[in-house]
Structures are given as structure tokens and as C-alpha cells.
């Protein structure tokens, strides 16, 4: 150990200035000696957050089993901040830290056993099964549930038999066991899940949480033989479990490219699932709803559009194929003042263009006269919330819907005194493929602002127009 390392260790441990301690912790990141690592581990208890954070970064830079051995003892700290930092560090150190963690699975403190098995579960597949599996016989229920969850995260088929025994032994652990088996992609787990699901669906007195776990697990691991089982009992399920059943059916059907079973009375449940935009179940609901006819279904799809990119990937193609999508999207945009309005406006502009092409081929249909003005108004209201790319689509749609009104709308926008706004709008207009765009841009060749005039001239030249020629 050189003198500089000694000074940094002493500073980190004893200096009253938190900035000095923080700099010392940063300088120790390149050390590999046990004394430096021990000092950094002790610093995760420092009263100053900056020192703690720097010590954690340095320990992660060092990494390896030595850092894990120095940190693991702090999992038993009485201070929650220290415990959380220690467990987070051990998760990030990962597989090299596993040998340091395993002895703590037999600690006399059940909170320590739980914390350590949680960390091992987050480290995942590289953790040996046997030491974690042995905790399924622990005397503390929280430790058992954490061991179950860890075995699920480890995804090792060798844990299936022990999890099956835990399911039979501990009724209170069944929801967690079902979830864990759903994460283990093995024939044995699929067989067990289907069998217990059949028993639960046929039983008169069953824990709804356990049944929920089995339905979710079935969706993850079971084959198509589970489809008639779930569909056959759908009508008898409590309303709170029907969404989980439909989600499971869709996941299985998609995985095996199997048709969805015909089920009556699912619309209301699917629409409710669709409203939970951040969940996987919402995508399953969209996948099922797009196979159903009816304006109520289209309205639900349109209302959910813009909730998330994952959901939009399903909803967008589905809406483009539905004949009543335009009217439903206009209504949805009229009623949306939130973050989804931007995406709705962009899709609405695409639907408008598709309708215009249809009108050119087939002529107007009933309702077009009133729908087009409503669409224009809805798009105009979406302008303030739209980004630049979306505004390009909006202006394109405006010109195609009603060129004269589009010019009037843009005139009002361009009356704003900010030259940057005028320049932005000119750039947006230049991006659309409309013969009126150059004529409109030419209005700004005499703008009071030099930057606006120069931009208009450059964009016109780029389109093949020369400002000083007729």
C-alpha cells in the first residue's frame, strides 16, 4: 500500500470535511487492496449522501468477490439506508458476489435471510438452486415467499419439484409459487400448472389470489390444451378474474398461433382491460378486440390509442382496417386533452388521407360532409400539443381537408410576434407535398424579420422556385 492510498483511507474514515471524504472515496476507485475496499464499504454508512454515493460507485468500479465480501455484512445493518445500499450494490456486483452471499442464507436473523435470498433472486440464473431451495422449509413465512420468488427469477427447472411440494404444503404461498412456476419454462412446470388450474376452476372454494396466479402462469407456460379449459370456465369466474383469464387465452393463442376461442360476453371485460394501458393485459385486450366488429369496439380502440408505444403498435394497424375508425378517432380526439392527443392527432391525419383517397375513388358517402369539418376542428385543437413531426402531419391533413381554412388557420398562427414560431411553421409547411405550400411560403419573403425572409427564400429555392423570378 503506498502513501497516497493510506492518506485517502485515513481521509475517508476520519476527515470532518464531507468534500474531502468524497474526493478520497473517488480516488480509491482504482485500488484493489482489502483495506481500501473495507474503507469504502464502511463509507456506505457515511452521514453525507454524496460520500455514500461516491463510495458505492467506487465499489462497483472495483467489483468482484472482494467488494462483495466487504459489503455483505451491511445487509444486517439496522439502518434502512445502509441496508438498501448494500443490497443494491450486491445485486449490481452480480455473480462474482454469490459466494459471499450464500453463508448468510443461514443467518439467525430472518430479515437478513430474506434480504440475501432477494438479492440472489435478482442476480438470477447463475445462483445455485440447492441453498435457495432449502429455504422453502424455513420457519419464517416471509423468507419462504422470498425463496419462492427467487427460484422463479432463477428460472431453473431443477426447482420445479420443490416448488410443487411448497404449493401442497403452504396454502398461503400458492400465489407466489404459481407465479414462480410461470417463469420457469419447463414441461414439468406447465404440466403442474395446468393440473392445479383444472382443480381450482372445478373447485367451489378456492383462494382467488391462487387462482389468479395459476391463470397468469398458464398464460406463460401452458399449451393449447389449456385453452378449452380456461374458456369453458370463463362464465363462472368472478368478474375480477375474467381479465386474467382472457389475457392467458391470448398469450397462449399467440404463442402457438392458435385461433381465439369463441366466447360470448367478453366485450366489457376487454374494454376494461384496454384501459389499463401500462399492462401486458391491455395488449392482449387489443389483440382480441380487433377481431370483433362494432362501433363500440372501434371507439374503445380509438380512445386507448396514444396511451403507450407498445399498445399503439397493436392499435394502429387495427384502426386503419376498420371502416368507422375516422369518426371514432375524431370523437376520441375531441374528448382527449391529455398526453394521448398528440398520437391521436397524428393517426387521425393518416385516417383523413385514407378517407380522401377513398372519396376520390368511390365518391362521398353519408356523413362525410359533417365528419370532415369535425376532423379539421379536432386537428386544429391538437396543434398546441403537437411536436414538429406531428405538426407536419396535421398541416398536411388540414390542406387536404380544407385548403382555404388551413390558410386561415396558419395566418392566425403566423400573427404571433415570435419570429422563431414563424420559421418553425414555414419549415413544417415546406415538408408537406401540397402545391399550395410554395405559394404560402412566398408570403414571408417580405417578412419584417431577416431570418424569416432568408429561410423562406432558401426553402423556395430548394423546391425549385427562385424568389426574384415570376
N, C-alpha and C positions, 0 to 999 in steps of 0.2 A: 504494500500500500504506500503510495507516495504522499508527500506532504500536502499537496493540494487536495487530495481525496480526504485526508484527515481533517483539514480545515473545513471542507464542505460538510462532512459528517457532524463535526462539532457545531458548526453554524446552524445546521438543520435541527439539531437537538436542543441547543441552548440559547441561540440568539433571540433577543426580545423583539427585534425588528422583523415583521412578517415579510417585508420585501426581501430582506437578506435571506430568510429561510426559504422563500420561494425560489430565489436565484440558486441557492445551494441545491435544492431538490432538482432543479432543471439541469445543473451541471453534473449531477450524479447519474444521469440517464445513460451515460456511456460506460459506467462501471459494472463489473461483474463479480466483484468481491462480496462475500457474505455480510461483512459489516455494513457496506453501503446499502445493500438490499434490505437488511434489517432496519437501518435508519429510515429508509424510505417507507417501509411498511409501517413503522411506528408513526410516521408523519401523516398517515391517513386519519389519525386521531387529532390532528392539529386543530386549534380553535379557529384558524383562518381558512376560509373556503379556497382562496387562491393557492395556498400552500397545499391543501389536501388535493386539489385538482392537479397541480403540477406533480406531486408525488405519485399520483395514480398514472399519469402519462409516462413518467419515468419508469415506473414498474412495468408498464405494458411494453415500453421500448426494450427493457431487459428481457422480460418474459421468461419462459422455461420453467422447469421444476423448482429451481431455487427461489424464484419470485413467488411461486405458488406456496411453497413451504413457509415462507416468511409471512404471507398474507393470511393463510388459512386459520391461524389461531384467532384472528379478529372476527371470525364468524360467530364466536361465542361472546363478543362484546355486549355489554349492557346498553351501550349507546346505539340507537337505531341507525343514525347516520353512518357510524363506523361499520356496523353490520352490513348495511346496504352497499357501501363502497367495497367492502371485502368480497361480498358475493358477486357483485358486478365485475370486479377485477378477475375473479376466478373463472367466471363464465368466459370472459374475453381471452384469458390465457389459454383456455380450452384444454385439449387433450394432454399437453405436457403436464398439466396440473392434476390430472386424475389420481396418480399415486399418492399425492399429498392429501387428497380429499378422502380417500377410502377409509382410513382409520377412524375418521370422525363419524362414520355411519354407526359406530357402536358407542358413541359418547353417552354419558349418563344423562345429559340434558336433552330432552325430547325436541326442544326448539332448535338445538344445534343439528340433531339428526335430520330434522325436517329441512332446514336451510341447506344442508350439504346435499341431500338427495335431490332437492330442487335444482341446485347448480348442476349436478351430474345429469339430470334430465335435460337441461338446456344445452349441455355440451353434446349430448346425443349419442349417435350410433357407436362411437369409439369406446364407450364405457362398458366394462364387463357386466354381464347380466346378473351373475350369481349374488354379489354383495347387495345389489339393489333388490333383487327378488326376495332375499331373506327378510327384508323389512316388511314384507306383506304379513309377517307374523308378529310385528311389533305391537306392544301393548297400548300405544297411543294412536287414536283414530286418525289424527291429522297426519302423522307420519305415514300410516298405511296409505291414505289417499294420495299423499305426495309421491310415495313409491310407485303406486299405480300409474299416476300421471307421468312419472319419469320413464317407466317401462314403455308406455305408449310413445313418448317422444324418442326413445331409443330405437323403436321400430324393429326390434329383434324378434324373429319368430320363436326363438328359444324361450321367450317369456310367456307364450300363449297358455301353456298348461297351468302355470302358476296363477295366471290371471283368471282362468276358468275356475280354479279352486277358490280364489278370493271372491269371485262372483257368488259362488254357492255358500261361502262361509259368512260373508258380511253383506247383509241386505243394504246397509247404509252406504256401502261403497259401489253398489251396482251401476249408478250413473257414470262414475269415473271409470270403472272397469269397461263398460260398454264403449265409452269414448276412446279409451286406450286401445281396445281391440280393433276399433275402426281405423286406427292409424297404422296398424300392423298388416301389411298387405301379404297375407299368407292364407292358403286354403283352410288351415285349421281355424283361424280366427273367423273367416267367412262362414264356415260350417257351424261354429258355435253361435255366432251372432244370429244366423237365420233360425237356428233351433230355439234359442231363448226368445226371439221375436215372435215366433209362432205360438209359444206358450203364453207370452204376455198378451198377445192380441186375443187369444182364446179365453184368457182368464177374466173372471169377474172382478177380482180385487187385485189391482196391480199398481205399483208406485208409478205415477205419471212421469216423474223425472227419470226413472229407469227406462220406461218405455220410450221417452224422448231420446235418451242416449242410444238405445237399440235402433231406433229409426235412423238416427244420424249415422251410426256405424254401418247399418245396412246400406245406406246410400253410398258409403265409401268403399265397402269391400264385397258386398253380395253380388251374385249373378242374376240373370234374368228370371230364375226360378222364384226370386223374392217379389217380382212384380205382381203376379196374381195374388200372392199372399197379402201384400200391403193394400192393393186395390180392393180386394174382397172385404177387407175390414174397414175401409175408409169411412163409410157411412156411420159406423158405430163408434168412431173415435170422438173424444171430447174436442170441442172446437179449437181449443188451444194447441192440439197436436196435429191438426189436419194439415197445416202448413208444412210441418216437418215431414209428414207422410208424402205430400206432393213433391217436396224437394228431393226426398230419397228416390222416388219413382223417376224423376227427371234425370238425376245423376246416374242411375243405373241404365236407363234407356239411352242416354248419350254415350256412356262408356261402351256399351255393346251395340250401338247403332240400331236400337230396337224401337219399334213404334210405341208411342204413349198409349196406355190402355184407355178405352172409352170410360169416362166417369161423369156422372151427372152431378150437377150442383157444385161445381168447383170454381165457378167464376168469382164469387165473392171472396173466397179464401185466396185465390191467386191475385186478385186486385189488392188485397190487404198485404200480401207478401211483397208485391211490387213496390209498395210504399216505403218499405224498409230498404232504401237504395244502397246502403252500405253493406248489405249482407249477401252471401252467396245465394241465399234463397230467392232474392229478387231476380237474379239472372235466370234461375230455374222457372220462376213465375213467368218471366217474359218469354222464355222458350216455349212454354205451354200455351200462354195466351195468344201468341202469334198464330197458333193453329186453329183458333176459334174465330168465328165470324161475329159481326155485330158492332154497331157504332159505340156501344158501351165499352167494349173491349178496346177499340181504337182510341177512345177518349182516355182510357186508363194508360195506354201505352204512350200517348202524346203527353199526358200530364207528367209521367215519370221521366220523359226524355230530358237530358241535361243534368240528371242527378249525379251521375258518375261516368267516367270514361268506359269502364268495364260494362256497365249496363247499356250505355249508348251503342256499344258495338253490336249488341243484340237488337236493340230497339230500332236503330236507324234503318237497316235493311227491311225489317218487318213493316215499318211505317211506309216506306217507299212503295211497298207492294199492295197497300190497302187503298181501295178506291175512295174512302171517306177520310183519308189522312189529312188532306189540306184543311177541310172545315174543322176537324178536331184540333189540328195544330194551331189554327187561328184562335180558337176558343181557349186553348191551353196557354198561348202566349198572352192573350188578353187578361188572363187571371194570374199571371206569374209576374211578381215584382221582385223575385229573388235572384239568386245566382244562376238558376237554370234558364233564365230568359235569354241569355246570350246564345246558348246552344240551340234553344228552340227557334230563335230568330234565324240562325244560320240554316237549320234544316227547313224552316218554312220557306226561305228563299229558294231552296232546291225544289221543294214541292211546287212552288209557284211556277218555276220554269218548266217543270214537267207538265203542269196543267196547261200552260200556254202552248207547249208543243202539241198537247192533245187537242186543244181547241183548233190549232192550225190544221190538224189532220182531219178532225171529225166535226168541228163546229162547236159552238157553245152548247152547254147543257143547262138544265134548270138549276137555278141557284148561283150560277157563275156571276151574274150581274151584281148580286149583293155580297158575294163572298170576296170578290177581288177588292172592292173598296175597304172591306173589313181587314183584309190581309195587309193592304197598304198602311192603314192606320196602326195595326199591330206592329208592323215592321218599323214605322216611324217612331213609335213609342219605345222601341228597343234600342234606338240609336245611341242614347246616352250611356247605356250599359255595355255596349259592344266594343270589342277590341278592333284593331285595324283590319285584320283579315276578315272578321265578321262584317265590318262596315263595307268592305268591298262587295261582299255577297248581298248585303242589304241594298246598296245603291243599285247594283245590277238588277235586283228584283224590282226595285222601285221604278226604274226606267222601263222595264218590260211590262209592269203592271199599268203604269200611267205616266208617260214621259213628261207631260205638262206639270202634273202635280209633283213629280220628282224634282223638276227645275225649281218650282216654287219652294219646295221644302229646303233644297240646298241653298237657295237665295237667302232664306231666313238664317240658316246655319252660318253662312258666309258673312252675314252682317255683324258677327261678333268682332270686336276690335282686335283680338289677338291674331297677329299675322301667322303664328305657328299653326293655329287651328285652320286657317285658310289654306296654308301649304299642305297640311295633312289631308284635308278634303280633296284638294286638287290631285294629290298622289293617288288617293283612293279612286277617284273618278277615272284617272288615266289607266287604271288597272282593268277596267271593265271593257268588254267587247261590245260597244254600242256606238253607232255612227254619230250620235249627238254629243258624245264625250268631248271630242276636239273643239266643237263649237262652244261648249260650255267653258272649257279651259281657256279659250281665247278671250273670254271676258276679262281675264285677270292680267292681260298684257299691259293694261293701263292702271294696274293697282297702285295705290299710294305707297306701298312698301316695295323696296327694290328686290328683296329676296323673293317675294311672291311673284313679281314680274319675271325675274330670271328663271324661277322654277317653271312657270307656265311656258315660257319660251323654249326651255330645254325639253320639256315633255312633248310639246307640239312638234319640235324638230325630230324627236325620237319616233314619233308616229308618222313622219314624212311630210309634215306641214312646216312651211317657212313663214315666220311671222310677218315679214315685210313684203310678202308676195300675196296676191289675191288667191 
